[in-house]
Amino acid sequence: MVPALVVASVGVGPAGADPVSDKQAEAAALAKQIAAQGEKVSVLAEQVDQARLRSADLAAKVQAAEAQMAAADAKTAVVRNVLRQEAVASYVKGAGDEPHVDPSASALDLAVQNTYVASVASSQQDALDQYRATKLVLNDQKAQLALAKKAEDQALAQVTASQQAAAKAEADSEAQLAKVKGDLAQLVAQEQARQAAAESARVQAQLAARSGSSAASRSRSSTPTVEAPVAPGAAGAVEEARRQLGKPYQYGGSGPGSFDCSGLTAWAWGHAGVSLPHSAQAQYDGMPHVALSNLQPGDLVFYGSPVYHVGIYVGDGQMIEAAHTGTNVRYADIYRSDLVGAGRP
């Protein structure tokens, strides 16, 4: 259960305090609270996406096991039919229940016939036993997969409920903020912008220091850093992402009307001919990583550890992202404290 954060609990300070300072303090607290709620929703949305991928994978495995069982049943039916064939039976029976004896056949001929019949029957029976054994194994595998999928579906339902509760808490905060009139609403927006700018400057300074240290380290090494080549579909992916600007965030959204973060990047790159999984962590794990100092438009930038958010880089330190409930697809600064890396599809 995700506890709801209550905006109304933010105090305005002791009586007699400077009203402007009080409003500034309340604005700062509101901005920080909304940001924390948005991050929580993003984390849970990523967990929902990963649970859906696992559930779909198990469903595919169950379907494959069922197909294998059907194939085993078909082969078993063929063997049984062979065992019933009159061509085999004609060697072992004549009139009534007595074996058929060809008067012109020699003892050697009869021995060969009997050996052949026994061999055919034994071979077919062995095949029948083998298919039966295979079916038992497949049936056991299918049962285990079905149990695993049931557990995964339950986990998906639980994390979805948690995500919905977090989204409601965030929506409640946004609704409360919308009711605030005048100076406080303006101060909240200003504080959000100030916090974002300060965070961006701090992260960029850290990255610059880290980049300088890495460059000095590389100058002492004879092994050059190898970067992934820019994908030919990058421009198309960026243009497709731009076409989605203004569309609403929806957890689990994969387009065309709404998106979550990985749904947006998968959609954009999908229109450039590259298939990506609908999960920020899976996208991060499945593509070559590139240095932040070598970012190119179309690269994906990832946030959190474990990864829970992704945006598509468009240049000049900006990305297009589907951030969280209550926001639309938008431009945003890439430099945040939880920036963990970049990848090139």
ABEGO torsion letter per residue (X at the ends): XBBBBBAAABBAEBBGBBAAAAAAAAAAAAAAAAAAAAAAAAAAAAAAAAAAAAAAAAAAAAAAAAAAAAAAAAAAAAAAAAAABAAAAAAABBBEABBBBBAABBAAAAAAAAAAAAAAAAAAAAAAAAAAAAAAAAAAAAAAAAAAAAAAAAAAAAAAAAAAAAAAAAAAAAAAAAABBEAAAAAAAAAAAAAAAAAAAAAAAAAAAAAAAAAAAAAABABBBBBBBBBAAAAAAAAAAAAABGBBBBBGBAOAABBBAAAAAAAAAAAAGBBBBBBAAAAAAABBBBBAAABBBGBBBBBEOBBABBBBBAEGGBBBBBABBGBBBBBBBABBAABAEBBBX
